[in-house]
């Protein structure tokens, strides 16, 4: 593994790790972390697994997070993240160890939604893996079940937007908490344990990150995907529920595979790692053309 960096079209420097297999040039797997996570969040074991199978791997921090540049810090912007994925593909065309005509995308949680958006744009891809995928923003369910909460959120979004327009710092909110009585985006114990295991993780995102994710609906374009698609879904996932993933699976018309694993949203990085890595690796090998 070696450190690597590349620039986006809007001149943001993205930094990450590059894994080189024994035989090159090799097909390449591009990986990015999920919502507010860093490349250190148990992603390198997946990259090393794919490398051992003969793939080159690019794993980088999303803009505004970790070692990558970008302002405001700690802002999740799926539109820009998907554009960055395109820039990553363009960058790989300059890397001699890579066969840039054979690109695979691996997304987990929120980044799986970005993979869907890219694949739906008919970008040439060998195959994609969607692990515990984020496919429908929370605003949809709030609109149906708790319009009062959505209305309150929208008022906060508007206050934040006006303040930022005048030069104020963005409003921030915690990502996780170990106290269910305190505010945070995720209050599950397994979420807290996962995120805080990385010392460099800063437990905050901008309020606009919640707005951006709440309005993000990759499931709406799932029918446009042409690349072979693997779904790895956790049966007890309360963050990205299996029923939403299955709805997406039914709307996927490309070659596809559905696998349910035991455990919760963060089990792929822990008790189910070996299974999830093997499933993704086998899918990639099966679809090398």
C-alpha positions in Angstrom: 0.0 0.0 0.0 1.2 3.5 -0.8 -0.1 7.0 -0.3 -1.6 8.6 -3.3 -3.3 11.9 -4.2 -5.2 13.4 -7.1 -7.1 16.6 -7.9 -10.7 17.0 -8.8 -12.0 19.2 -11.6 -12.7 22.0 -9.0 -9.1 21.7 -7.8 -9.6 19.9 -4.5 -6.8 17.5 -3.6 -8.1 14.1 -2.5 -5.8 11.8 -0.7 -5.9 8.0 -0.1 -4.1 4.7 -0.4 -3.2 2.7 -3.5 -2.8 -1.0 -3.5 -0.7 -2.7 -6.2 -1.0 -6.4 -7.0 1.8 -8.7 -8.2 0.8 -8.5 -11.8 0.1 -5.2 -13.5 -1.6 -3.5 -15.2 -4.5 -4.9 -13.3 -8.3 -4.2 -13.1 -9.0 -1.7 -10.4 -11.5 -1.4 -7.6 -12.4 2.1 -6.3 -13.5 2.4 -2.7 -14.7 5.3 -0.6 -16.0 5.5 3.0 -19.6 5.8 4.1 -21.3 8.8 5.7 -18.7 10.9 7.6 -16.4 7.8 7.9 -12.7 7.8 7.0 -10.6 5.4 5.0 -9.2 4.1 8.3 -12.7 2.8 9.3 -11.9 -0.9 8.6 -11.8 -0.5 4.8 -8.1 -1.4 4.3 -8.8 -5.1 5.0 -11.2 -5.1 2.1 -8.7 -3.4 -0.1 -6.0 -5.9 0.9 -8.3 -8.8 0.1 -9.0 -7.5 -3.4 -5.3 -6.8 -3.9 -4.5 -10.4 -3.1 -7.0 -11.5 -5.8 -5.1 -9.5 -8.4 -6.9 -6.2 -8.3 -5.3 -2.8 -8.0 -7.3 -0.7 -5.5 -7.8 3.0 -4.9 -9.2 3.9 -1.5 -9.5 7.6 -0.7 -11.1 9.9 1.9 -14.1 11.8 0.6 -13.7 15.6 0.2 -14.0 17.5 3.4 -13.0 14.5 5.5 -9.8 12.9 6.7 -6.7 13.7 4.7 -8.6 15.0 1.7 -9.0 18.8 1.2 -12.4 20.5 0.9 -14.5 23.1 2.7 -16.5 23.3 4.8 -15.0 20.5 6.8 -17.2 17.7 7.8 -19.8 18.3 5.1 -21.3 15.3 3.3 -22.2 16.3 -0.2 -23.3 13.3 -2.4 -23.4 15.4 -5.6 -19.8 16.4 -5.3 -18.8 13.0 -4.0 -20.2 11.3 -7.2 -18.3 13.9 -9.3 -15.2 13.0 -7.4 -15.6 9.4 -8.3 -15.6 10.3 -12.0 -12.4 12.3 -11.4 -10.9 9.3 -9.7 -11.6 7.2 -12.8 -10.0 9.8 -15.0 -7.0 9.9 -12.6 -6.6 6.1 -12.8 -6.1 6.4 -16.6 -2.7 8.0 -15.8 -1.6 5.2 -13.4 0.6 2.6 -15.1 -0.4 -0.2 -12.7 -4.1 0.1 -13.7 -6.1 -1.3 -16.5 -8.5 1.6 -16.6 -10.8 -0.2 -19.0 -11.7 -2.6 -16.2 -13.1 -0.6 -13.3 -15.1 -1.9 -10.4 -16.9 0.2 -7.8 -17.3 -0.9 -4.2 -19.6 1.1 -2.0 -20.6 0.7 1.6 -23.5 2.4 3.3 -23.7 6.0 2.0 -21.0 5.5 -0.5 -23.0 2.6 -2.0 -25.6 5.2 -2.9 -22.9 7.2 -4.8 -22.0 4.0 -6.6 -25.6 3.6 -7.7 -25.7 7.2 -9.1 -22.5 6.6 -11.1 -23.6 3.3 -12.5 -26.9 4.8 -13.5 -25.1 7.3 -15.6 -24.0 4.5 -17.9 -20.3 5.0 -17.0 -18.4 1.9 -18.3 -18.0 -0.4 -15.3 -17.2 -4.1 -15.0 -19.4 -4.6 -11.9 -20.4 -2.9 -8.7 -20.8 -4.0 -5.1 -23.4 -2.4 -2.8 -22.7 -3.3 0.8 -25.4 -2.4 3.3 -26.4 0.3 0.8 -28.0 3.7 1.6 -30.7 4.1 -1.1 -33.4 6.4 0.3 -33.0 9.6 2.4 -34.9 9.9 5.7 -37.0 12.8 4.5 -39.2 10.4 2.6 -40.3 8.5 5.7 -40.5 11.6 7.7 -42.8 13.1 5.1 -45.1 10.1 5.4 -44.9 9.4 9.2 -43.7 12.5 11.0 -44.3 15.6 8.9 -44.0 17.7 12.1 -40.4 16.6 12.6 -39.6 17.2 8.9 -41.1 20.7 9.2 -39.0 21.5 12.2 -35.9 20.2 10.4 -36.6 22.3 7.4 -36.9 25.4 9.5 -33.4 24.6 11.0 -32.1 24.1 7.5 -33.4 27.6 6.4 -31.9 29.3 9.5 -28.5 27.6 8.8 -28.6 28.5 5.2 -29.3 32.2 5.9 -26.5 32.3 8.5 -24.0 30.7 6.2 -24.9 33.1 3.4 -23.9 35.9 5.7 -20.6 34.2 6.5 -21.4 32.4 9.7 -19.9 29.0 10.4 -22.1 26.0 9.6 -24.3 24.5 12.3 -22.9 21.2 13.4 -24.3 18.0 14.8 -22.8 14.8 16.3 -22.7 11.7 14.2 -22.9 9.2 17.0 -23.5 9.1 20.8 -23.2 6.6 23.6 -26.1 8.3 25.4 -29.5 7.8 23.8 -30.7 10.9 25.6 -28.2 13.1 23.7 -28.7 14.3 20.1 -26.9 12.5 17.3 -27.6 11.1 13.8 -27.0 7.5 14.9 -27.6 6.3 18.5 -26.9 2.6 18.0 -24.2 1.3 20.2 -22.6 -0.5 17.3 -22.5 2.8 15.4 -20.7 4.5 18.3 -18.2 1.7 18.6 -17.5 1.7 14.9 -16.9 5.4 14.4 -15.0 6.0 17.6 -12.5 3.2 17.1 -10.6 5.5 14.8 -8.7 8.1 16.9 -8.6 10.7 14.1 -12.4 10.6 13.7 -14.1 13.9 14.7 -17.6 13.3 15.8 -19.5 16.0 13.9 -21.0 16.9 10.5 -22.6 20.0 9.3 -26.4 20.3 9.5 -26.4 20.6 5.7 -25.0 17.1 5.6 -28.3 15.9 7.2 -30.2 17.9 4.7 -28.2 16.6 1.8 -28.6 13.0 2.8 -32.2 13.4 3.7 -32.9 14.5 0.1 -30.8 11.8 -1.5 -32.6 9.0 -3.3 -30.3 6.8 -5.3 -33.2 4.2 -5.5 -34.9 6.5 -8.0 -32.3 5.7 -10.7 -31.6 2.1 -9.8 -33.5 0.9 -12.9 -30.9 2.6 -15.1 -28.0 0.5 -14.0 -26.4 -1.7 -16.6 -23.4 -3.0 -14.7 -23.6 -6.4 -12.8 -24.7 -5.5 -9.3 -24.1 -7.4 -6.0 -26.3 -6.5 -3.0 -24.9 -7.5 0.4 -27.5 -6.7 3.0 -27.6 -7.2 6.7 -30.8 -8.8 8.1 -30.9 -6.6 11.2 -29.8 -3.3 9.7 -31.8 -0.5 11.2 -29.8 2.3 9.5 -30.2 1.1 5.9 -33.0 -1.5 6.1 -33.1 -4.6 4.1 -36.6 -4.0 2.8 -35.5 -0.8 1.0 -32.5 -2.6 -0.5 -34.8 -5.4 -1.7 -37.1 -2.9 -3.3 -34.0 -1.6 -5.2 -33.0 -5.1 -6.1 -36.4 -5.8 -7.6 -35.9 -2.6 -9.7 -32.4 -3.6 -10.9 -32.6 -5.1 -14.4 -28.9 -5.8 -15.0 -27.2 -9.0 -14.0 -27.6 -9.1 -10.2 -27.1 -11.1 -7.0 -28.7 -10.8 -3.6 -27.1 -12.0 -0.4 -28.4 -11.4 3.1 -25.9 -11.7 6.0 -26.5 -12.1 9.7 -26.1 -9.0 11.9 -26.5 -5.3 11.8 -25.3 -2.4 9.7 -21.7 -2.6 11.0 -21.3 -6.4 10.9 -19.5 -6.3 7.5 -16.5 -4.6 9.2 -16.5 -7.1 12.1 -18.1 -10.5 12.5 -19.1 -10.8 8.8 -16.0 -9.3 7.3 -14.6 -12.5 5.8 -17.9 -13.4 4.2 -18.5 -9.9 2.8 -15.0 -9.6 1.4 -15.2 -13.1 -0.2 -18.6 -12.3 -1.8 -17.4 -9.0 -3.3 -14.1 -10.6 -4.4 -15.9 -13.5 -6.1 -18.3 -11.1 -7.8 -15.5 -9.0 -9.2 -13.6 -12.1 -10.5 -16.8 -13.4 -12.0 -17.3 -10.2 -14.0 -13.7 -9.5 -15.2 -14.1 -9.5 -19.0 
